[in-house]
Amino acid sequence: MNKENLQKLIDAIKFDGQRKFNMATFIGKFEYEYQTERVFSGDDLASEYASSRVAVIQEGTDMFNCTSTGCIAGFATALACDWKAPSWLSKDDHINQVNQFERTSNNFLGLTHEEGRNLYYGDKNSIWKWLMKHEPMKYSKLELEEYDSMDDAEESGYEWDNEDLYVNFNTIDYLAAVDVLTRILNQEIGLSCAEMNQPYYVRADELVS
């Protein structure tokens, strides 16, 4: 883990997360004009609304323009590229862009592939689902796409790490992201243990019942 760069990421999301942070896509735009208006001219959180992928950004221009949004990996990639769009964003090649966002963000933050996936995505071993399971009171705002809580999903026969359970990314606001990233920076929680590639408590005394 690159602690210096992780702190830069935390600071960037804390500074502009209300208007810019949205876990739904790496770099995105709101689907409707009223959403843009309520976020950038009002007090609504960017995380509350669906954000559609921006397919092409001209190389060398600002990666985040005045009304764009980004997820954790989007912010980290922007920082790694000094906020300017790299060449691979100038072509509409979704699979390559996904791989490049993951690779660039992981390199910047000093994360393994598994650690990055557990942080950027909402399926399988996602840190967000793991926190819903282990700290439901602290992260009570988090929801799944099909269930309001992890208890509801478990009552339907699902384990928290089932790959068919997805976090509702619109329930992750920038304050939750800052909180979780800070806990990772402080080595309270880890993103992927060697045995099962799942999040874990770095220290046993961090366990919250």
C-alpha positions in Angstrom: 0.0 0.0 0.0 1.2 3.5 -0.9 0.1 5.5 2.1 1.1 8.8 0.6 -1.0 8.3 -2.5 -3.9 6.8 -0.5 -3.9 10.0 1.6 -4.0 12.1 -1.6 -7.0 10.1 -2.7 -8.8 10.6 0.6 -8.1 14.3 0.5 -9.4 14.6 -3.1 -12.6 12.8 -2.3 -13.1 14.7 0.9 -12.5 18.0 -1.0 -14.9 17.5 -4.0 -16.8 14.3 -3.2 -20.1 15.9 -2.6 -20.3 17.0 -6.2 -18.0 14.5 -7.9 -18.0 11.2 -6.1 -20.2 8.4 -7.6 -19.3 4.7 -7.4 -21.5 3.8 -10.4 -18.8 4.4 -13.0 -15.1 5.2 -13.4 -15.9 8.5 -15.1 -19.5 9.4 -15.7 -22.2 11.9 -16.4 -25.7 12.2 -14.8 -28.5 10.9 -17.0 -30.8 13.9 -16.5 -30.3 17.6 -16.4 -32.3 18.0 -13.2 -29.8 15.7 -11.4 -26.8 17.8 -12.7 -28.6 21.0 -11.5 -29.4 19.6 -8.1 -25.8 18.5 -7.5 -23.7 21.2 -9.1 -26.1 24.1 -8.2 -27.7 22.7 -5.1 -26.9 20.5 -2.1 -27.6 17.0 -3.4 -24.9 14.4 -3.2 -23.5 13.1 -6.5 -23.7 9.6 -5.2 -27.5 9.7 -5.1 -28.0 9.5 -8.8 -27.2 7.1 -11.6 -24.1 8.1 -13.6 -23.5 6.9 -17.1 -20.1 6.1 -18.5 -18.2 8.7 -20.5 -16.9 6.7 -23.4 -14.3 9.1 -24.8 -12.2 11.9 -23.3 -9.8 13.8 -25.5 -6.2 13.0 -24.5 -4.6 15.7 -22.4 -7.8 17.4 -21.4 -9.2 17.5 -17.9 -10.3 14.1 -16.9 -13.1 15.5 -14.7 -14.8 18.4 -16.4 -17.2 20.7 -14.6 -20.1 18.2 -14.4 -18.5 14.8 -14.4 -18.3 12.2 -11.6 -16.0 9.4 -10.7 -15.6 6.4 -8.4 -12.6 5.6 -6.2 -10.6 4.2 -9.1 -11.6 7.2 -11.2 -10.3 9.6 -8.6 -7.1 7.6 -8.1 -6.5 7.4 -11.9 -7.1 11.1 -12.2 -4.5 11.8 -9.5 -2.0 9.4 -11.0 -2.4 11.2 -14.4 -2.3 14.7 -12.8 -6.0 15.1 -13.6 -5.3 14.9 -17.4 -6.8 12.2 -19.6 -4.4 9.6 -20.8 -4.3 8.3 -24.4 -6.4 5.2 -23.6 -9.4 7.4 -22.7 -9.5 8.9 -26.2 -10.9 5.7 -27.7 -14.2 4.0 -27.0 -12.9 0.7 -25.9 -14.7 -0.2 -22.7 -12.9 -3.4 -21.8 -9.5 -1.8 -22.2 -10.6 1.2 -20.2 -11.8 -0.9 -17.3 -8.4 -2.8 -17.3 -6.5 0.5 -17.5 -8.5 2.1 -14.7 -7.9 -0.9 -12.5 -4.2 -1.1 -13.4 -3.5 2.6 -13.0 -5.4 2.9 -9.7 -3.8 -0.2 -8.3 -0.3 1.0 -9.2 -1.0 4.5 -7.7 -2.4 3.1 -4.5 0.0 0.1 -4.2 -2.8 -2.5 -4.3 -2.8 -6.0 -5.7 -5.4 -7.0 -8.3 -7.5 -8.7 -5.7 -7.4 -5.8 -3.3 -8.4 -3.4 -6.0 -11.4 -5.5 -7.1 -12.6 -5.8 -3.5 -12.5 -2.0 -3.3 -13.8 -0.9 -6.7 -16.6 -3.4 -7.2 -19.7 -4.5 -5.4 -19.9 -8.2 -6.1 -18.2 -11.3 -4.5 -15.6 -10.2 -1.9 -16.5 -6.5 -2.0 -15.3 -4.6 1.1 -18.7 -2.9 1.1 -20.6 -6.1 1.4 -18.2 -7.4 4.0 -18.8 -4.2 6.1 -22.6 -4.7 5.7 -22.1 -8.2 7.2 -19.6 -7.4 10.0 -20.6 -3.8 10.9 -24.3 -3.3 10.0 -24.9 -0.6 12.5 -21.9 1.6 11.5 -22.7 1.2 7.8 -26.5 1.1 8.0 -26.9 3.3 4.9 -25.4 0.7 2.7 -27.9 -1.5 0.7 -27.8 -4.3 -1.8 -29.4 -3.9 -5.2 -32.1 -6.5 -4.4 -32.2 -6.3 -0.6 -32.2 -3.4 1.9 -29.8 -5.2 4.2 -27.5 -8.2 4.5 -29.9 -9.8 7.0 -32.6 -9.7 4.3 -30.3 -11.4 1.9 -29.3 -14.0 4.4 -32.9 -14.8 5.2 -33.3 -15.6 1.5 -30.4 -18.1 1.7 -27.4 -15.9 0.5 -24.0 -15.7 2.1 -22.5 -12.2 2.2 -19.8 -13.2 -0.4 -22.2 -14.7 -2.9 -21.3 -13.3 -6.3 -24.9 -12.8 -7.2 -25.3 -10.2 -4.5 -24.4 -6.6 -5.5 -24.0 -3.5 -3.5 -26.2 -0.6 -4.5 -23.5 1.9 -5.4 -25.8 4.8 -4.9 -25.8 4.1 -1.2 -22.1 4.7 -0.9 -21.6 8.4 -0.4 -18.3 10.2 -0.3 -18.2 10.3 3.5 -18.5 6.5 3.6 -15.7 6.2 1.0 -13.4 8.6 3.0 -14.2 6.6 6.2 -13.4 3.2 4.7 -10.2 4.5 2.9 -9.0 6.1 6.1 -9.5 2.8 8.0 -7.5 1.0 5.3 -4.8 3.7 5.5 -4.6 3.3 9.3 -4.4 -0.5 8.8 -7.5 -1.2 10.8 -9.0 -3.3 8.0 -7.4 -5.0 5.0 -8.9 -5.5 1.5 -7.7 -9.1 0.8 -6.2 -11.8 3.0 -3.9 -14.3 1.4 -6.1 -17.3 2.2 -9.5 -16.4 0.7 -9.0 -13.0 -1.0 -11.5 -11.5 1.4 -11.4 -8.4 3.5 -10.3 -8.8 7.1 -9.6 -7.1 10.3 -5.8 -6.4 10.6 -6.1 -6.4 14.4 -8.4 -8.7 16.2 -9.5 -5.8 18.5 -11.1 -4.1 15.5 -13.9 -6.6 15.4 -17.2 -5.0 15.8 -20.1 -7.2 16.8 
